[in-house]
Amino acid sequence: MTTKILDFSNIDRKLFWILSGSIVFAVGFYLYSAFTLTFAVVERDRALSSARTIALGAAGLEQEYMALQNTVTLSFAEKRGFMEVAPKFTGGSSKPDTLALSR
């Protein structure tokens, strides 16, 4: 009968490397998560700033449109070369002409 003797003298070294590797992995994952979160927040702030700029530009254009809308009259448009056109509906039936919005 043979007796096997377990050699535990190397277990301290293995535990050290396992724990060291775990700590390095945890710190690396933490740094990756922190950098990713930071970049996402910065990008979100940039997007919000762009959205605010676009909204302000649209509000300015809308205000300009409302101001110009009151200055355009039929005589002003005719001076610019526009003319009022009477709508024509042609049909071959005896019914009055109508405009159909559906098929």
VOBADREN-147509 format. One record per residue: residue number from 1; residue in three letters; x, y, z of N, C-alpha, C, O in turn. Coordinates in steps of 0.05 Angstrom, whole numbers, plus 5000, padded with zeros to 4 digits. Example, Ala and Ser with C-alpha at 12.3 -4.5 7.8 and 13.67 -1.06 7.14 Angstrom:
% VOBADREN-147509
@kolmi: 1, balo: ALA, npx: 5264, npy: 4886, npz: 5156, capx: 5246, capy: 4910, capz: 5156, cpx: 5264, cpy: 4934, cpz: 5156, opx: 5285, opy: 4934, opz: 5169 $
@kolmi: 2, balo: SER, npx: 5257, npy: 4955, npz: 5142, capx: 5273, capy: 4979, capz: 5143, cpx: 5258, cpy: 5001, cpz: 5157, opx: 5268, opy: 5023, opz: 5161 $
END
This chain:
% VOBADREN-147509
@kolmi: 1, balo: MET, npx: 5017, npy: 4977, npz: 5000, capx: 5000, capy: 5000, capz: 5000, cpx: 5018, cpy: 5025, cpz: 5000, opx: 5038, opy: 5026, opz: 5014 $
@kolmi: 2, balo: THR, npx: 5010, npy: 5044, npz: 4983, capx: 5026, capy: 5068, capz: 4982, cpx: 5011, cpy: 5091, cpz: 4994, opx: 4986, opy: 5093, opz: 4993 $
@kolmi: 3, balo: THR, npx: 5025, npy: 5109, npz: 5006, capx: 5013, capy: 5132, capz: 5019, cpx: 5020, cpy: 5157, cpz: 5003, opx: 5043, opy: 5162, opz: 4997 $
@kolmi: 4, balo: LYS, npx: 4999, npy: 5172, npz: 4996, capx: 5004, capy: 5197, capz: 4981, cpx: 5004, cpy: 5220, cpz: 5001, opx: 4986, opy: 5222, opz: 5017 $
@kolmi: 5, balo: ILE, npx: 5024, npy: 5236, npz: 4999, capx: 5026, capy: 5258, capz: 5017, cpx: 5021, cpy: 5284, cpz: 5000, opx: 5034, opy: 5288, opz: 4979 $
@kolmi: 6, balo: LEU, npx: 5002, npy: 5300, npz: 5009, capx: 4995, capy: 5324, capz: 4995, cpx: 5015, cpy: 5346, cpz: 5003, opx: 5022, opy: 5350, opz: 5026 $
@kolmi: 7, balo: ASP, npx: 5025, npy: 5360, npz: 4983, capx: 5044, capy: 5381, capz: 4987, cpx: 5030, cpy: 5408, cpz: 4988, opx: 5022, opy: 5418, opz: 4967 $
@kolmi: 8, balo: PHE, npx: 5025, npy: 5419, npz: 5012, capx: 5011, capy: 5444, capz: 5015, cpx: 5031, cpy: 5468, cpz: 5017, opx: 5023, opy: 5490, opz: 5023 $
@kolmi: 9, balo: SER, npx: 5056, npy: 5463, npz: 5012, capx: 5075, capy: 5485, capz: 5015, cpx: 5072, cpy: 5506, cpz: 4993, opx: 5080, opy: 5529, opz: 4997 $
@kolmi: 10, balo: ASN, npx: 5060, npy: 5498, npz: 4971, capx: 5057, capy: 5517, capz: 4948, cpx: 5029, cpy: 5531, cpz: 4949, opx: 5024, opy: 5548, opz: 4932 $
@kolmi: 11, balo: ILE, npx: 5012, npy: 5524, npz: 4967, capx: 4985, capy: 5535, capz: 4968, cpx: 4985, cpy: 5565, cpz: 4975, opx: 4968, opy: 5580, opz: 4965 $
@kolmi: 12, balo: ASP, npx: 5004, npy: 5573, npz: 4991, capx: 5006, capy: 5602, capz: 4998, cpx: 5011, cpy: 5618, cpz: 4973, opx: 5000, opy: 5640, opz: 4970 $
@kolmi: 13, balo: ARG, npx: 5029, npy: 5609, npz: 4957, capx: 5036, capy: 5623, capz: 4932, cpx: 5012, cpy: 5624, cpz: 4913, opx: 5007, opy: 5645, opz: 4900 $
@kolmi: 14, balo: LYS, npx: 4998, npy: 5602, npz: 4911, capx: 4974, capy: 5601, capz: 4893, cpx: 4952, cpy: 5620, cpz: 4903, opx: 4940, opy: 5634, opz: 4887 $
@kolmi: 15, balo: LEU, npx: 4947, npy: 5619, npz: 4929, capx: 4927, capy: 5637, capz: 4940, cpx: 4934, cpy: 5667, cpz: 4935, opx: 4917, opy: 5683, opz: 4929 $
@kolmi: 16, balo: PHE, npx: 4960, npy: 5673, npz: 4939, capx: 4969, capy: 5700, capz: 4934, cpx: 4963, cpy: 5709, cpz: 4906, opx: 4953, opy: 5731, opz: 4901 $
@kolmi: 17, balo: TRP, npx: 4970, npy: 5692, npz: 4886, capx: 4966, capy: 5700, capz: 4858, cpx: 4936, cpy: 5701, cpz: 4851, opx: 4928, opy: 5718, opz: 4835 $
@kolmi: 18, balo: ILE, npx: 4920, npy: 5684, npz: 4862, capx: 4891, capy: 5684, capz: 4857, cpx: 4879, cpy: 5710, cpz: 4868, opx: 4864, opy: 5724, opz: 4855 $
@kolmi: 19, balo: LEU, npx: 4886, npy: 5717, npz: 4893, capx: 4876, capy: 5741, capz: 4905, cpx: 4887, cpy: 5766, cpz: 4891, opx: 4872, opy: 5785, opz: 4887 $
@kolmi: 20, balo: SER, npx: 4912, npy: 5766, npz: 4884, capx: 4923, capy: 5789, capz: 4869, cpx: 4910, cpy: 5792, cpz: 4842, opx: 4903, opy: 5815, opz: 4835 $
@kolmi: 21, balo: GLY, npx: 4906, npy: 5771, npz: 4828, capx: 4892, capy: 5772, capz: 4802, cpx: 4863, cpy: 5782, cpz: 4805, opx: 4854, opy: 5798, opz: 4789 $
@kolmi: 22, balo: SER, npx: 4850, npy: 5773, npz: 4826, capx: 4822, capy: 5782, capz: 4831, cpx: 4821, cpy: 5812, cpz: 4837, opx: 4804, opy: 5826, opz: 4827 $
@kolmi: 23, balo: ILE, npx: 4840, npy: 5822, npz: 4853, capx: 4841, capy: 5850, capz: 4860, cpx: 4848, cpy: 5867, cpz: 4835, opx: 4835, opy: 5888, opz: 4830 $
@kolmi: 24, balo: VAL, npx: 4867, npy: 5857, npz: 4818, capx: 4873, capy: 5872, capz: 4794, cpx: 4849, cpy: 5872, cpz: 4775, opx: 4844, opy: 5893, opz: 4763 $
@kolmi: 25, balo: PHE, npx: 4835, npy: 5850, npz: 4772, capx: 4811, capy: 5849, capz: 4755, cpx: 4790, cpy: 5868, cpz: 4766, opx: 4777, opy: 5883, opz: 4750 $
@kolmi: 26, balo: ALA, npx: 4785, npy: 5868, npz: 4792, capx: 4765, capy: 5886, capz: 4804, cpx: 4772, cpy: 5915, cpz: 4800, opx: 4755, opy: 5931, opz: 4793 $
@kolmi: 27, balo: VAL, npx: 4797, npy: 5923, npz: 4804, capx: 4806, capy: 5950, capz: 4800, cpx: 4804, cpy: 5958, cpz: 4771, opx: 4795, opy: 5980, opz: 4765 $
@kolmi: 28, balo: GLY, npx: 4812, npy: 5940, npz: 4753, capx: 4810, capy: 5946, capz: 4724, cpx: 4781, cpy: 5949, cpz: 4716, opx: 4775, opy: 5968, opz: 4700 $
@kolmi: 29, balo: PHE, npx: 4763, npy: 5932, npz: 4725, capx: 4735, capy: 5935, capz: 4719, cpx: 4723, cpy: 5961, cpz: 4730, opx: 4707, opy: 5974, opz: 4716 $
@kolmi: 30, balo: TYR, npx: 4731, npy: 5968, npz: 4754, capx: 4722, capy: 5993, capz: 4766, cpx: 4731, cpy: 6017, cpz: 4749, opx: 4715, opy: 6035, opz: 4743 $
@kolmi: 31, balo: LEU, npx: 4757, npy: 6018, npz: 4741, capx: 4767, capy: 6040, capz: 4725, cpx: 4753, cpy: 6041, cpz: 4698, opx: 4746, opy: 6063, opz: 4689 $
@kolmi: 32, balo: TYR, npx: 4749, npy: 6018, npz: 4686, capx: 4735, capy: 6018, capz: 4660, cpx: 4706, cpy: 6029, cpz: 4663, opx: 4697, opy: 6045, opz: 4647 $
@kolmi: 33, balo: SER, npx: 4692, npy: 6020, npz: 4684, capx: 4665, capy: 6030, capz: 4689, cpx: 4664, cpy: 6060, cpz: 4694, opx: 4647, opy: 6074, opz: 4684 $
@kolmi: 34, balo: ALA, npx: 4683, npy: 6070, npz: 4710, capx: 4684, capy: 6098, capz: 4717, cpx: 4690, cpy: 6115, cpz: 4692, opx: 4677, opy: 6135, opz: 4688 $
@kolmi: 35, balo: PHE, npx: 4709, npy: 6107, npz: 4676, capx: 4715, capy: 6122, capz: 4651, cpx: 4691, cpy: 6121, cpz: 4632, opx: 4685, opy: 6142, opz: 4620 $
@kolmi: 36, balo: THR, npx: 4678, npy: 6098, npz: 4629, capx: 4656, capy: 6096, capz: 4611, cpx: 4633, cpy: 6114, cpz: 4620, opx: 4620, opy: 6127, opz: 4604 $
@kolmi: 37, balo: LEU, npx: 4627, npy: 6113, npz: 4646, capx: 4606, capy: 6130, capz: 4657, cpx: 4613, cpy: 6160, cpz: 4653, opx: 4595, opy: 6176, opz: 4647 $
@kolmi: 38, balo: THR, npx: 4638, npy: 6167, npz: 4658, capx: 4646, capy: 6195, capz: 4654, cpx: 4642, cpy: 6204, cpz: 4626, opx: 4631, opy: 6226, opz: 4621 $
@kolmi: 39, balo: PHE, npx: 4651, npy: 6188, npz: 4607, capx: 4648, capy: 6196, capz: 4579, cpx: 4619, cpy: 6197, cpz: 4570, opx: 4612, opy: 6214, opz: 4554 $
@kolmi: 40, balo: ALA, npx: 4602, npy: 6179, npz: 4581, capx: 4574, capy: 6180, capz: 4574, cpx: 4560, cpy: 6205, cpz: 4585, opx: 4544, opy: 6217, opz: 4571 $
@kolmi: 41, balo: VAL, npx: 4568, npy: 6214, npz: 4609, capx: 4557, capy: 6238, capz: 4620, cpx: 4565, cpy: 6263, cpz: 4604, opx: 4549, opy: 6280, opz: 4599 $
@kolmi: 42, balo: VAL, npx: 4591, npy: 6264, npz: 4596, capx: 4600, capy: 6286, capz: 4580, cpx: 4586, cpy: 6287, cpz: 4553, opx: 4578, opy: 6308, opz: 4544 $
@kolmi: 43, balo: GLU, npx: 4583, npy: 6264, npz: 4541, capx: 4569, capy: 6262, capz: 4515, cpx: 4540, cpy: 6271, cpz: 4518, opx: 4529, opy: 6284, opz: 4500 $
@kolmi: 44, balo: ARG, npx: 4527, npy: 6263, npz: 4539, capx: 4499, capy: 6270, capz: 4544, cpx: 4497, cpy: 6301, cpz: 4548, opx: 4478, opy: 6313, opz: 4537 $
@kolmi: 45, balo: ASP, npx: 4515, npy: 6313, npz: 4562, capx: 4515, capy: 6342, capz: 4566, cpx: 4519, cpy: 6356, cpz: 4539, opx: 4506, opy: 6376, opz: 4534 $
@kolmi: 46, balo: ARG, npx: 4536, npy: 6346, npz: 4522, capx: 4540, capy: 6358, capz: 4496, cpx: 4515, cpy: 6356, cpz: 4479, opx: 4507, opy: 6375, opz: 4466 $
@kolmi: 47, balo: ALA, npx: 4501, npy: 6333, npz: 4480, capx: 4477, capy: 6329, capz: 4465, cpx: 4455, cpy: 6348, cpz: 4475, opx: 4440, opy: 6360, opz: 4460 $
@kolmi: 48, balo: LEU, npx: 4453, npy: 6351, npz: 4502, capx: 4433, capy: 6369, capz: 4513, cpx: 4439, cpy: 6398, cpz: 4505, opx: 4421, opy: 6414, opz: 4500 $
@kolmi: 49, balo: SER, npx: 4464, npy: 6405, npz: 4505, capx: 4472, capy: 6432, capz: 4497, cpx: 4465, cpy: 6438, cpz: 4468, opx: 4455, opy: 6459, opz: 4461 $
@kolmi: 50, balo: SER, npx: 4470, npy: 6418, npz: 4451, capx: 4462, capy: 6421, capz: 4422, cpx: 4432, cpy: 6423, cpz: 4419, opx: 4422, opy: 6439, opz: 4403 $
@kolmi: 51, balo: ALA, npx: 4417, npy: 6407, npz: 4434, capx: 4388, capy: 6408, capz: 4433, cpx: 4378, cpy: 6435, cpz: 4441, opx: 4359, opy: 6446, opz: 4429 $
@kolmi: 52, balo: ARG, npx: 4389, npy: 6446, npz: 4463, capx: 4381, capy: 6473, capz: 4472, cpx: 4387, cpy: 6494, cpz: 4450, opx: 4371, opy: 6512, opz: 4446 $
@kolmi: 53, balo: THR, npx: 4410, npy: 6492, npz: 4438, capx: 4418, capy: 6511, capz: 4417, cpx: 4398, cpy: 6510, cpz: 4393, opx: 4390, opy: 6530, opz: 4383 $
@kolmi: 54, balo: ILE, npx: 4391, npy: 6486, npz: 4385, capx: 4373, capy: 6482, capz: 4363, cpx: 4345, cpy: 6492, cpz: 4371, opx: 4332, opy: 6505, opz: 4354 $
@kolmi: 55, balo: ALA, npx: 4336, npy: 6487, npz: 4395, capx: 4310, capy: 6497, capz: 4404, cpx: 4309, cpy: 6527, cpz: 4405, opx: 4289, opy: 6539, opz: 4397 $
@kolmi: 56, balo: LEU, npx: 4331, npy: 6540, npz: 4414, capx: 4331, capy: 6569, capz: 4414, cpx: 4331, cpy: 6580, cpz: 4386, opx: 4318, opy: 6601, opz: 4381 $
@kolmi: 57, balo: GLY, npx: 4345, npy: 6567, npz: 4368, capx: 4345, capy: 6576, capz: 4340, cpx: 4317, cpy: 6573, cpz: 4327, opx: 4308, opy: 6591, opz: 4313 $
@kolmi: 58, balo: ALA, npx: 4304, npy: 6551, npz: 4333, capx: 4277, capy: 6547, capz: 4323, cpx: 4257, cpy: 6568, cpz: 4335, opx: 4240, opy: 6577, opz: 4320 $
@kolmi: 59, balo: ALA, npx: 4261, npy: 6574, npz: 4360, capx: 4243, capy: 6594, capz: 4372, cpx: 4247, cpy: 6622, cpz: 4360, opx: 4228, opy: 6636, opz: 4355 $
@kolmi: 60, balo: GLY, npx: 4272, npy: 6628, npz: 4354, capx: 4278, capy: 6654, capz: 4341, cpx: 4266, cpy: 6655, cpz: 4313, opx: 4255, opy: 6675, opz: 4305 $
@kolmi: 61, balo: LEU, npx: 4269, npy: 6633, npz: 4298, capx: 4257, capy: 6632, capz: 4271, cpx: 4227, cpy: 6634, cpz: 4272, opx: 4214, opy: 6646, opz: 4255 $
@kolmi: 62, balo: GLU, npx: 4215, npy: 6621, npz: 4292, capx: 4186, capy: 6622, capz: 4294, cpx: 4176, cpy: 6650, cpz: 4301, opx: 4156, opy: 6659, opz: 4291 $
@kolmi: 63, balo: GLN, npx: 4191, npy: 6664, npz: 4318, capx: 4184, capy: 6691, capz: 4325, cpx: 4187, cpy: 6709, cpz: 4300, opx: 4171, opy: 6727, opz: 4296 $
@kolmi: 64, balo: GLU, npx: 4208, npy: 6705, npz: 4285, capx: 4212, capy: 6720, capz: 4260, cpx: 4189, cpy: 6715, cpz: 4240, opx: 4180, opy: 6733, opz: 4227 $
@kolmi: 65, balo: TYR, npx: 4181, npy: 6690, npz: 4238, capx: 4159, capy: 6683, capz: 4220, cpx: 4133, cpy: 6696, cpz: 4229, opx: 4118, opy: 6707, opz: 4212 $
@kolmi: 66, balo: MET, npx: 4128, npy: 6696, npz: 4255, capx: 4103, capy: 6709, capz: 4265, cpx: 4103, cpy: 6739, cpz: 4260, opx: 4083, opy: 6750, opz: 4253 $
@kolmi: 67, balo: ALA, npx: 4127, npy: 6751, npz: 4262, capx: 4129, capy: 6780, capz: 4256, cpx: 4124, cpy: 6786, cpz: 4227, opx: 4111, opy: 6805, opz: 4220 $
@kolmi: 68, balo: LEU, npx: 4136, npy: 6769, npz: 4209, capx: 4133, capy: 6773, capz: 4180, cpx: 4105, cpy: 6765, cpz: 4170, opx: 4096, opy: 6776, opz: 4150 $
@kolmi: 69, balo: GLN, npx: 4092, npy: 6747, npz: 4184, capx: 4065, capy: 6738, capz: 4176, cpx: 4045, cpy: 6761, cpz: 4176, opx: 4028, opy: 6762, opz: 4158 $
@kolmi: 70, balo: ASN, npx: 4048, npy: 6779, npz: 4194, capx: 4029, capy: 6801, capz: 4196, cpx: 4035, cpy: 6823, cpz: 4175, opx: 4018, opy: 6840, opz: 4170 $
@kolmi: 71, balo: THR, npx: 4058, npy: 6823, npz: 4163, capx: 4065, capy: 6844, capz: 4143, cpx: 4058, cpy: 6836, cpz: 4115, opx: 4057, opy: 6853, opz: 4097 $
@kolmi: 72, balo: VAL, npx: 4053, npy: 6811, npz: 4109, capx: 4046, capy: 6802, capz: 4082, cpx: 4017, cpy: 6805, cpz: 4077, opx: 4000, opy: 6793, opz: 4091 $
@kolmi: 73, balo: THR, npx: 4010, npy: 6821, npz: 4057, capx: 3982, capy: 6825, capz: 4049, cpx: 3979, cpy: 6816, cpz: 4020, opx: 3999, opy: 6810, opz: 4007 $
@kolmi: 74, balo: LEU, npx: 3954, npy: 6816, npz: 4010, capx: 3949, capy: 6807, capz: 3983, cpx: 3962, cpy: 6827, cpz: 3963, opx: 3973, opy: 6819, opz: 3943 $
@kolmi: 75, balo: SER, npx: 3960, npy: 6853, npz: 3969, capx: 3972, capy: 6873, capz: 3951, cpx: 4003, cpy: 6870, cpz: 3951, opx: 4016, opy: 6873, opz: 3930 $
@kolmi: 76, balo: PHE, npx: 4015, npy: 6865, npz: 3974, capx: 4044, capy: 6861, capz: 3976, cpx: 4052, cpy: 6837, cpz: 3959, opx: 4073, opy: 6838, opz: 3945 $
@kolmi: 77, balo: ALA, npx: 4037, npy: 6815, npz: 3961, capx: 4043, capy: 6791, capz: 3946, cpx: 4040, cpy: 6796, cpz: 3916, opx: 4056, opy: 6786, opz: 3900 $
@kolmi: 78, balo: GLU, npx: 4020, npy: 6811, npz: 3908, capx: 4016, capy: 6817, capz: 3879, cpx: 4038, cpy: 6834, cpz: 3868, opx: 4047, opy: 6831, opz: 3845 $
@kolmi: 79, balo: LYS, npx: 4049, npy: 6852, npz: 3885, capx: 4072, capy: 6868, capz: 3876, cpx: 4096, cpy: 6851, cpz: 3872, opx: 4113, opy: 6857, opz: 3855 $
@kolmi: 80, balo: ARG, npx: 4099, npy: 6829, npz: 3887, capx: 4121, capy: 6811, capz: 3884, cpx: 4118, cpy: 6791, cpz: 3861, opx: 4136, opy: 6775, opz: 3856 $
@kolmi: 81, balo: GLY, npx: 4095, npy: 6791, npz: 3848, capx: 4091, capy: 6774, capz: 3825, cpx: 4073, cpy: 6750, cpz: 3830, opx: 4069, opy: 6734, opz: 3812 $
@kolmi: 82, balo: PHE, npx: 4062, npy: 6748, npz: 3854, capx: 4043, capy: 6726, capz: 3859, cpx: 4015, cpy: 6734, cpz: 3850, opx: 4009, opy: 6758, opz: 3850 $
@kolmi: 83, balo: MET, npx: 3999, npy: 6715, npz: 3844, capx: 3971, capy: 6721, capz: 3837, cpx: 3953, cpy: 6700, cpz: 3849, opx: 3961, opy: 6677, opz: 3854 $
@kolmi: 84, balo: GLU, npx: 3928, npy: 6709, npz: 3854, capx: 3909, capy: 6691, capz: 3866, cpx: 3897, cpy: 6674, cpz: 3844, opx: 3888, opy: 6685, opz: 3823 $
@kolmi: 85, balo: VAL, npx: 3895, npy: 6648, npz: 3848, capx: 3886, capy: 6630, capz: 3828, cpx: 3859, cpy: 6618, cpz: 3838, opx: 3857, opy: 6609, opz: 3860 $
@kolmi: 86, balo: ALA, npx: 3839, npy: 6619, npz: 3820, capx: 3814, capy: 6606, capz: 3827, cpx: 3816, cpy: 6577, cpz: 3821, opx: 3825, opy: 6569, opz: 3800 $
@kolmi: 87, balo: PRO, npx: 3807, npy: 6560, npz: 3840, capx: 3809, capy: 6531, capz: 3835, cpx: 3790, cpy: 6522, cpz: 3813, opx: 3767, opy: 6531, opz: 3812 $
@kolmi: 88, balo: LYS, npx: 3799, npy: 6503, npz: 3797, capx: 3782, capy: 6492, capz: 3775, cpx: 3780, cpy: 6462, cpz: 3780, opx: 3800, opy: 6448, opz: 3784 $
@kolmi: 89, balo: PHE, npx: 3756, npy: 6453, npz: 3778, capx: 3751, capy: 6424, capz: 3779, cpx: 3736, cpy: 6416, cpz: 3754, opx: 3714, opy: 6427, opz: 3749 $
@kolmi: 90, balo: THR, npx: 3747, npy: 6399, npz: 3738, capx: 3734, capy: 6391, capz: 3714, cpx: 3724, cpy: 6362, cpz: 3717, opx: 3739, opy: 6345, opz: 3728 $
@kolmi: 91, balo: GLY, npx: 3701, npy: 6358, npz: 3709, capx: 3689, capy: 6331, capz: 3710, cpx: 3670, cpy: 6327, cpz: 3688, opx: 3658, opy: 6347, opz: 3678 $
@kolmi: 92, balo: GLY, npx: 3666, npy: 6303, npz: 3679, capx: 3649, capy: 6297, capz: 3656, cpx: 3621, cpy: 6289, cpz: 3665, opx: 3605, opy: 6282, opz: 3648 $
@kolmi: 93, balo: SER, npx: 3615, npy: 6289, npz: 3690, capx: 3589, capy: 6279, capz: 3699, cpx: 3570, cpy: 6303, cpz: 3703, opx: 3579, opy: 6326, opz: 3703 $
@kolmi: 94, balo: SER, npx: 3545, npy: 6296, npz: 3708, capx: 3525, capy: 6317, capz: 3713, cpx: 3525, cpy: 6326, cpz: 3742, opx: 3512, opy: 6345, opz: 3749 $
@kolmi: 95, balo: LYS, npx: 3539, npy: 6311, npz: 3759, capx: 3540, capy: 6318, capz: 3787, cpx: 3558, cpy: 6343, cpz: 3791, opx: 3575, opy: 6348, opz: 3774 $
@kolmi: 96, balo: PRO, npx: 3554, npy: 6357, npz: 3812, capx: 3572, capy: 6380, capz: 3817, cpx: 3600, cpy: 6369, cpz: 3823, opx: 3604, opy: 6348, opz: 3834 $
@kolmi: 97, balo: ASP, npx: 3620, npy: 6385, npz: 3814, capx: 3648, capy: 6376, capz: 3817, cpx: 3656, cpy: 6378, cpz: 3847, opx: 3650, opy: 6397, opz: 3860 $
@kolmi: 98, balo: THR, npx: 3669, npy: 6357, npz: 3856, capx: 3678, capy: 6355, capz: 3884, cpx: 3707, cpy: 6345, cpz: 3884, opx: 3717, opy: 6334, opz: 3865 $
@kolmi: 99, balo: LEU, npx: 3719, npy: 6350, npz: 3905, capx: 3747, capy: 6340, capz: 3909, cpx: 3746, cpy: 6316, cpz: 3928, opx: 3737, opy: 6319, opz: 3951 $
@kolmi: 100, balo: ALA, npx: 3755, npy: 6294, npz: 3918, capx: 3755, capy: 6269, capz: 3935, cpx: 3782, cpy: 6266, cpz: 3949, opx: 3803, opy: 6268, opz: 3936 $
@kolmi: 101, balo: LEU, npx: 3781, npy: 6263, npz: 3975, capx: 3806, capy: 6260, capz: 3990, cpx: 3813, cpy: 6230, cpz: 3995, opx: 3834, opy: 6224, opz: 4005 $
@kolmi: 102, balo: SER, npx: 3795, npy: 6212, npz: 3988, capx: 3800, capy: 6184, capz: 3991, cpx: 3797, cpy: 6170, cpz: 3965, opx: 3786, opy: 6181, opz: 3946 $
@kolmi: 103, balo: ARG, npx: 3808, npy: 6146, npz: 3963, capx: 3807, capy: 6131, capz: 3938, cpx: 3782, cpy: 6114, cpz: 3937, opx: 3778, opy: 6101, opz: 3917 $
END
